[in-house]
Amino acid sequence: MLRLFKLAFAGVLTATALSISLPSAPAGAADSAAGTAQDRAAIQNLVMKYGIALDTLDADAYAAVFAEDAQFSFGGNTYNGRAAIRNIITGLKERRASEPAGESPMRSYHAITNTLIEFVNDHEAHHRSYWQTISGPSSGPFKVGGMGVYDDTIVKRNGEWLIQTRKILQ
C-alpha cells in the first residue's frame, strides 16, 4: 500500500513540475487561429453535407451550406449568391428528368478525402480537400466520373460555418 502511495505521489509531483515549467496558452487562444475542435468538426460536417446534398440532388440542403453572398466557381463558370448556387441542382434535376427513359445517368457518390482545414481567425478558415465522383448501379461496376480539389473559404456567420467561396480545381 505504501508503494502505491509513493507512486501516486511521484505522479502528482511530476505533473505539478510539468505544469509549472510549460508555458500556458493565453485565455481564448484555443478559439483563435487554431480553431476549436468543435469548429473543426462543424467544418468537416459542412463539407460532408455538401457532398450528400449533391449526391441526393437536394437543392435546399445544397444551397444551405453556402453563405447568402457566396461565390462558386467551376468549369469556367461562376455562380454568385445562394439562389444561383441552388439553381445548379434544380437545373441538373430538370436535365435528368428530360432524358429519355433508361438513359438517365447512374447514381453518383462523392468521395471527399485529404481534408485540410486552416483557421485564419475565429470566424474564417481555409479548407482544401480532394474529391472524386464514383457512379454506377448499386451492384457495380463503378467508375470514376471526375476528380479534383475543393479550394474554399469558410466563414462563421451567426454561429454557423458556411462556404463563402468555393473553387473547384481539376
Buried (B, 14 or more C-beta within 10 A) or exposed (E): EEEEEEEEEEEEEEEEEEEEEEEEEEEEEEBBEBBEEEBBEBBBEBBBBBBBBBBEBBBEBBBBBBBEEBBBBBEEEEBEBBEBBBBBBBEBEEEEEEEEEEEEEEEBBBEBEEBEBEBBEBEBBBBBBBBBBBBBEEEEEBEEBEEBBBBBBBBBEEEEBBBBBBBBEE
